[in-house]
């Protein structure tokens, strides 16, 4: 796979997050520049309680102030967040650690494909479309393991390539993600199944 020039079809990459070290701010910064370099559009909504991080992203926002393919909105805006989810083709979630995470679930419900680091709750809910060890019906996004620019580039560029070269496959992926059931109905049945298996194992062990 090679993706060095601009995209034939403009892709929209979104990111909604608190700008704190946990969320991989250095990777978010890199994703902004790399997306624009490849001809995509990037929108960031978020702010930071850390003064030097907020200041850094204010500088990036000023840098792209007149650029038609990048916009940074450095505040909290619930209404705007829903518009960004709905308008994005893919969503960047490069967390350093993430105990649970709702962003990827919200993004998928809106039809925005997650690009996530394999950690915590992200690793439990986002499965790479190129991972042959995962049943195909569960593959729903693009992932990377190492929290550095090279790792992010791999996942981001694969996503952009897939969007550019396989429009029908992308449409099917969007439909699959929008239909994933993250409700408690699904989770409770999985917990019940796990409980029953644990009880059965315990009974077998007690008879041994």
N, C-alpha and C positions, 0 to 999 in steps of 0.2 A: 504494500500500500504506500502511495506517495501522495501527499497533499501539500504542495508548495505554493501554488498560485491562488488567485482569488476564486471563490466559489461561484459556480454558474447560477445557483439558486441561493438567494440571501437567507441565511439561517439566523434565528433569533435566540440568543443565549441569555438566560435570566439568572439572577442570584438575589435572594432575599435573606438577609441574615444580620445578626449582631456582629459587628466588626471587632471581634476579640480573638486572641491567639488560638483558643479552642477550635474556632471555625476555619482555621487555615488562611489567615488574612494574606500571607505572602503568596499563597497559591491563587487566591481571588484576584489579587493585583496582577499576577502573571497572566491569568486567564483573560482579563480585560484586554491586555495588549496583544496576546496571541490570537484571540478571536478577531479583533480588528485587523491584524496583520493578514489573516486568511480571508478577509472579506466578509466576515459575519458582523452581526450587530450584537452589542452587549448592553444590558440594562442591569444596574445594581440599585437595590433599595435597602438601606440600612444605615446605622450610625454606630458610633463607638463611645463607650464610657471612658476609654483610655485616651487621654488628650493627644499623645503623639501619633496614635493610629488615626484618630479623627482628623488631625491636621494633615497627615500624609494623604488620606483619601480626598480631602478638600483640595489638595494640590493636584491630584489626578483628575478630579472633577473639573478644575480650572483648565487643565491641559486639554481636555476633550470638550470644552465648553462649546466650541464652534464645529465640532466633528459630528457629522450626520449619523455615524454608526456606533456611537457610544454615549451613554448618559448615566451619570451617577446622581441618585437622589438620596442625600445623606440625612435621612430622618425616618421616623416611624409613621407609616400611613397604611392603615388596614384596608381601606377601600382601594387604594392604588395597588396593593399587593395582589389582590384578586385579578385585577386587570393584567398585571405582569405575568402571573401564572398562566392565564388564559392565552396570552399573546406569545408566549415563549415556545419554541420548538424543543428546547432542551434546557436543563437546569443544572447549574454547577453547585455541588455540595462537597467541598474538599476538607471536611472536618479532620482535625488531628485526633480527636476522640469524640464519641457521640453515644451516650448511654441509650438513647432511644431514637429521637429524631422524627419530626412530623413533616418536615419540608418535602422529603422524597415522596411521601404518601399523598400530600396535597398536590404536588406537581403531577404525579401520575394520574390522579383523578381528573385533572384539567387537560391531560393529554400532552404534558411536557416530559420528555424523556430524561431521567436523572443520570448525571455523570457524577459518581460518588466515590469517595475513598472507602476502601474495605476496612471498616472499623465499627464496632459496637452495633447499634441498631441499623445502621446503613448496611452493614455486612449481612444482617439478617433479613433484609427486605429488598435489596437491589442486587440482581444477579446478571453478570455480563453476558451479552448475547453471543460472544465468541468463546465462552467457557464450555468446552465439550464435556466437562464432568458434571454439569448441571442439566437436568432434563429440559428439553427445549421449551416446554410449556411454562417454565418458571423464569426464563431469561427475559429481563425487562429493562435493561439499561446498560450503562458502560461504567466499569469500575477500574480502579487502580489501587495498588497497595502502598508503594513508597511515597511518603508525603513530600515530594520534591517536584521541581518543574518538569523533569523528564517523565515522571510518572503521570502527572496531569496531562502533559502533551500527548502521551500515548492514548489516553482515554478520550480526550477532547478531539484529537485529530481523527480517531476512528469513528467517533460520532458524526463529525462533519463530513467525513468521507461517505459514510453510510447514508446520510441525508442527501448528499449530492448525487451519489451513484445508484441508489436503490430506492426510488421514491415509493414504489409499491410495497417493498419490505418495510419502509419507514411507516407508511400508513397503517400497515397491519400491526406494527409494534405499538403505535399510538392507540389503536383500538384495543389491543390486549391490555395495555397499562390502564386504560380508562375503566376497564371491566374488572380489575383486580379487587377482591373483597377484603378490605382491611378492617371490617366491622368486628364487634365483639362476638357476633354470631359465629363467624368463622374461627376466631381465636378461641372461643370457649369450647368449640367442638374439638379443636386440636389439643387443648389442655385436658379435656375429658379423655381423649384417646391416650395421651401420654400417661395420665393417672392410671387408667385401666391396665396399660402395659406394665407399669411399675408394680401394681398390685399383683399381677400375674407372675412377674419375676420373683417377687418376694415369697409368694406361695410355693413356687417351684423350689426356691432355695431352702425354704423351711422343711420341705419333705425330703430333701437330699441327705 
